[in-house]
Amino acid sequence: MSASPPDEAKPDPYVAFRNAGFRRFLLSNFAFNLGRQAMSITIALQVLHWTNSAAAIGFIGLVNVIPLIFLVLPSGVLADKYDRRKIITITMSASCALSIMLVMVTHFHDCIPYVGVLRGANHLIETVAHFFTSKDNLGAIHFDNPALPIVYLLQLLHATVRVVGAPARGSIIPVLVPPSQLTNALTWNSSTFELSAVLGPVLGGFVAVWSYTAVYAADAVFSIVLAVSLVGIALQPRKPRDASLPVPKASAGATFIWRQKPVLAAITLDLFAVLLGGLTAMYPLYAKNVFHFENYEFWAGCMRAAPSVGAIMMAVFVAHSRPFKRPGITLLWSVVCFGAAIVIFALSRNIFLSLFALFLTGICDNVSVVIRHTLVQMLTPDYLRGRVTSVNQLFIGCSNEISEFRGGLMAARFGPVAAATFGGICTIMVVVSVALSLPAIRTVPPLNEIKPVDPEPESGADTENSNAQ
């Protein structure tokens, strides 16, 4: 047997860091994700403190998913048509402004006059929450803070600007590094995201005990760091779209994913695994109502961080390892183990066993993320990456936000234990369904052997030429 090539035998785990643009984006995007993760747990804790309602936490997920449904496809077209660096700068500047508003509303919430529109909004929220709350808990919930509807509104606007910028952020890495370094760059991007997901919730939960506004102020700073970080960086040459082909429609990303069955299978697995197995909304409830911790904010942050500790360790391992030889099979088994770990967490009454189970979910989730992201970015031609990334993020965002909505409402009606156990079991069932209905996922070649696929022209696509690229 011939010896393996030197670069295959000893892969350089830090090759992507040789690109200055990638380094700047990685660090600033890490800071942004750190603020976002901290703010996510803080808003949940703030709403729980103001209302004592699990359903109210679930409404945060509903607020976040509304702009995702309506704006994510147009946002993908923007990312393909305009300079992705400028889109990131504009949307992150807007995010900074909204975080500053959130600081002001939270700090001066006692000074906000309880006018009719705020009173009516609180009454509406309370009416819906009552429908999803068990009779035993109805007397404990309250919706009398005039700032609560404003916080939901600011969160809606936050979600809107971040949805608009998400396809640009998600598709910029392939133009920051050469194609040969893309898998390595995506792995490290996943690692830094998971690191932010470790530090963000812990720091957010810890600081929230002292001040909610401090967390929102930090998010404003980190957003502006990302806004200015991409100014002046050089991009890799991009393969232009063939001008003789029709201009891709906004739905071209969805069409591409539908035709590439391995990508469809990977995204479907992620969608339903997170939709059914997501636990984000239940961490404060477990810390407060299941484990009965007095400093439940801190332990809720620890629960939020535990999966990311496992994800970071797995990401470092993947970066120093050869590509998965059978990534499809690996993906299927990783999601099965993810569901099993959720069931362990749901039934555990020992905090350390629970944190270990969440740690295992992070290990499994990172394998899924690396395979799915690499599969999507490697198969997609650059002129479609914004559109495809937007559809991918629609799946991700819907699963995350609707999962939070589902978890909060199920926990309010049936309790957090039943809600989490149900999700873990259903996740395992989804894997079986996908493996049988989309068998192409089982035959995916090693990720480093995948090449971009030029899609077939869509019937009915615009025929006018475009200088979008």
N, C-alpha and C positions, 0 to 999 in steps of 0.2 A: 504493500500500500504506500502511495506517495505521501510525502509529508505535507501537512497543511501549510498554506501560505503564511508568512510571518505575521501579516496584519490580521489574519483570521485567528492564529494561535494566540496572539497577544494583542487584543483590541485595546486601543487607547481610550480609557474611560473619560478623559477630559478634553477630547479633541475639539468639541464645539466651543470651548472657552477661548480658543485662539481668535475668535471673531469678536472684535470690540463691540459691534452693534448688538450681538447676542448677549454679551456680558451686561451691557447697560439695560437692555430690556429685561433680562432675567432678574436682576437685582431690584429694579423699580417695580416690576410686576409682582415680585415677592412682597415688596412693601405694600402695594395696593391690596393684594390678597390677604395680607396680615390684617389690614384695617377692615376689610370686608368681613372676614371671619369673626373678628372681635365684635364688630357691629351687629352681626347676625345673632350671636348668642345674647348680646346686650339688649337688643330690642325685644327678644323673647322674654328675657328676665324682667324688663321694664313693664311690658304689657301684662305679664303674670302678676307683678307687684301691684299694678294699678287696678286689675280686674279680678285676680284670683280665679281666672277662667282658662281651662285648657282649650276650649273652642276659640277663644280670642287669640291664642297663639297660632291655632290653625288658620285663622283669617290672614295672618301675615303671609303664609304661603299662597293663599288665593290672590292677595294684592300683588305679589311678585310675579305670578304667572300670567296675569292679564296682559301686560305689554308684551310679554314673550310670545303669546299666541298671535297677536295682531301685527307686531313689528319685526319679528325675527327674519322673515323672508325678504322684505325690503332692505333690511340691514345687511343681508348677504350681498345684495346687488350693489349697495354702496361700497362695501369692502372690495368688490371686484372692479368697480368703476373708478373710484377715487383713491388718492394716496392714503394708505392705511395708517401711516404715521399721523397725518392731520386729523383723521377721524378719532384716533385714540386721544390726541391732545385736546380736541374740542369736548369730547364726552367726559373725559376725566376732569377737565376744568369745571364742567357743569356739576359733576358729582361732588367736587370739593365745595361748591357753593351750597348745594343741598345739605351737605353734612353740617356746614356752619349754621344753616337755618334750623337743623335738628338740635344743635347745641342750644340755640336761643330758646326754642320752644320748650325743651326739656328743663332748662335752668329756670325759666320764668313761667312754668306751667301754673303755678298758684296765682299768677297775676292775670291770666287770660280770662276775660269776662265770659260767663256761661250764657252766651247769646242763644237765640232760638235755633239757629242752624246747627250749632254744636250740640245742643240738647237733643234736637231731633235726630242727628246722626248717632249719638250715643244710644238713644232709644231704639233705633233700627238695629244697631249692632247687638244690643242686649236681647232684642226679640229673636234674632237669628240664633244667638248663643243659647238661649233658653231651649230652643228646639232640639239642640244637640247635647244638652246637658242632662244628666240623670237627675231624678227628683231629689235624691239625697243631697246633691250638691247645689241645688238651685238657691238655697238661702245663703250660701257662702260667696256667691259671685256678685260683683257690683260694677256698674259702668257709669260713674259719676264724675270722671276727670275730664274737664273741658278740652284738655290737650290731646286726649286719645284720638279723636278723629283726625286731628292735624298730623299726628305722628303717622297714622295710616296713609294719609295723603302724601306726605313727604317720602314715605317708603315706596309708594306707587311711582312717584317722579324719579326716585333713585333707580328703581327697577327699569324705568323707561330709558334713561340715558345709558345705563349699563347694557341693556339689551341692544341698543343701537351700536354701541362700541364693541360688543362681544365678538362678532365675526371678524372684525379687523384685528383684535387682539389674538384671536385663536388661529388666524391664518397668516400672521406676519412672520413667524419663525422660519418657514420654508424660504423666505427671501432674505433672511439674516445669515444663513449658513449654506454651504454647498450641499448638494443632494446627498453626497456620501456621508455627511455628518448629521443628517436630519434625524435619524433614529436616536443617536446619542443626545442631540439637542432636546428632542421631545421627552426623553427619559429624564434629563435633568430639570426640564420645565415641570414635569410631573413631580419630581422630588421636592423642588422648592415650593410648589403649591401645597404639597402635603406638609412640609415644614411650617408653612404659614398656617395651615389648618391645625397643627399642633399648638403653636405658640398663640395664635389668635384667640381661640376660645378660652384657653387658660388665662391669658392676660386679660381678655375681655371680662371673664367671670370674676377674676380677682379685682380688677379695677372697678367693676360695676358695684361691688360691695361698698366702695367709697364714693364713686361718682359715675353716673351714666354719661354725663356730658364730656368727661375726659376721653372716653372711648370714641365718641363721635368727633371730637376735635382731632384726635389722632388719625381717624379715617380721612378727614379733610386734608391733613398734611400729606398723607401717603398718596392720596389721589392726585394732588398737584405734582408730587415727585414723578409719578408715571407720566403725567401730562407733558412735562418738559424733558423727559429723559431721551425721547426719540428724535429731538431736534438735531438735525445735522448728521445723522448716522447714514452710512452708505448701505445700499441694498444689493443683493446678488442679482445678476442678470436674470430676467424672467422670459420664459418662452412665450412669444406673443400668440394670440389667438389667430387662427387662419381667417383672414379677412373675407375669404370666399364663402365661409360658413355663415349661417344665420346667427344673429345675435342671440345668445342664450336668454331664455325667459327667467323670471324670478323663480319659477318652479323647476329649473334645470337641475338644481341640487337634489331635489327630491327624486326626480327621474333618474339621475345618476345612481343614487343610493338604491333605488328599487331594482335597477338592472344589475348592480353588483351585489349578488346575494351574500357573499361573506361579510360585506360591510353592513348590509341590512340585518343579518343575523347578529353581528356584534352590537349594533346600536339597539336592536330589539331587546337583547339580553340586558343591556345597561338600563334601558327605559323601565322595564318591568321589575328588574331586581331592585332598583332604587325606589320606584313608585310603591312597591309592595313592602320592601324591606327597610326603607329609610326610617331612621329613628330620631332625627334631629329634633322634632317637636316634642319628643317624649323625654329627653334628657332632664329638663327642669322638673318634670312631673315625677320621674323616677327618683331624682335626688331629694325632692321635697315630700312626696306622698308614699313612695315605696320604701326608701331607705330612711326617711324621716331625719335627714341631716339638718341641723340648725343653720349652718353656713352652706345651704344648698346651692347658692350661686357658684361657689368654688367647685363643688363636686360636679355640678352640671357642666362646667367648663372642662373638668378632667375627663368626663365621659365624652364630650365633643372632641377632645384632643386625642383620646386613646387610639381610635382607628388610624389617625394620621401618623402616630409613632410607628405602628406596624407598616404603614405605607412607605414611610421614609426608609426604614430598614430594607424593605423589599426593593425599593427603587435603587438604592445604592448597590444592592446585590445584582440587580438586573444590569446596571451600568457597567459593572465589572465582569459580566458574563457574556458568553456568546448568545446570539439571537436564538429565540425559541425555535426548535426544529419543527414542532407541530403546534403552532400558536393557537389554532382553532380548538384542538382537544384541550390544551392548557386552559383556554378561556372558559370552556364549559365546566371543567372541574373546579376552577377558581370560584365561579358563581355558585356552584353547589355548596362548596365549603363556606362561602359567604352566608348563604341561607342557614346552614347548620349553626354557625357561630351566633347568628341573630337569635335563634331559638334558645341557645345556651344562655345568652344575656337575658332574654325575656324571663326565663324561669329561675335565674340565679337570685339568691338572697344574700350573697356574699359580695361585697363591693370589689374585692380584688379579683374574684372569679369573673365578675361582670366586666371589669376593665380589661382583663385578659381576653375575654370573648370579643370585646370591641377591638382590641389590638389585632386579633385574628381577622376580623372583617376588613381592617385596613390592609393587611398583607394581601388578602384575596382581591380587594378592590383595586389595588395598585397594578396587579397583573392584568386585570381587565382594562384599566385605563391605558396602560402602555400599549397593549395589543390593539385596542380600538383606535386610539389616536394615531398610532403609526400606520395602521391599515388605511384609515381615511386619508391621511396626508400623503402617503406614498402612492396610492392609487389615483388620486385626483390631480388633473392638470391644473397649473397655477391659475389660469383664467377662470376656473370654476371653484377655486378653493373658498372664496368668500361665500358663495351660494351653498356649497356643500357643508361648510363649517356652520353656517346659520341653521341648516336643517339639523345637523348633529347637535348643536346647542339647543335647538328647540326640544329635541328628545331629552337632553340632559336637564335643561331648565324645567321642562314640564314634570319630569320625574322627580326632581328635587323639590320643587315648590308644591306640586300636587301631593307629593308624599308627605310634606309637612302639614298640608291641609287635611289629608286623610288621617294622618297620625293623630293630629290634635282632636279631630271630631270623633274618631273611634275611641280614643282615650277618654274623651268626655262622656261617651255613651256606655262603653263596655269596660273601661279601665285600661291603663297603659300596658299591663301584663298581657291581657288578651289581644290588644292591638298589635303588640310586638311579636307575639307568638304566631299569630295569623300571618303576618308579613313574612316571617322566616320560612314557614312551611310553603306558602304560595311561591316564594322565590325558587325553591327547589323544583316545584312543579313546572315553573316557566322554563327552566333549563331543559327538562325532558321534552317539553313541547317544541322548543326551538331546535333541539338536536334532531328531532324527527321531521319537522316541517321544512327546515332549511339545512339539508345535509351538506351543502357546499362549505359550511364553516369547518367541517371536520377535515377538509383537504387543503386548507390554506398552506402555502409554502412558507419557508422561513422568511421573516419580515425583511431581511436585508436583500432578498431576491425579488421583491415586489417592485414593479415598474408602473409609472402612470399609465392610465387607460384613457384614450381619446374617446369620448362618448359619441354615439350616433346622433345626428341632428334630430331635434324634436320636430314633429309635424306641427305646422302652425306657428313655428317660431318667427320672430321678427326677421325680415329679410334685409333691412337696411344695415349698411355698414356702420361700425361704431369705432370711435377712437378711444374707447374706454380703457384699453390696455396701454 
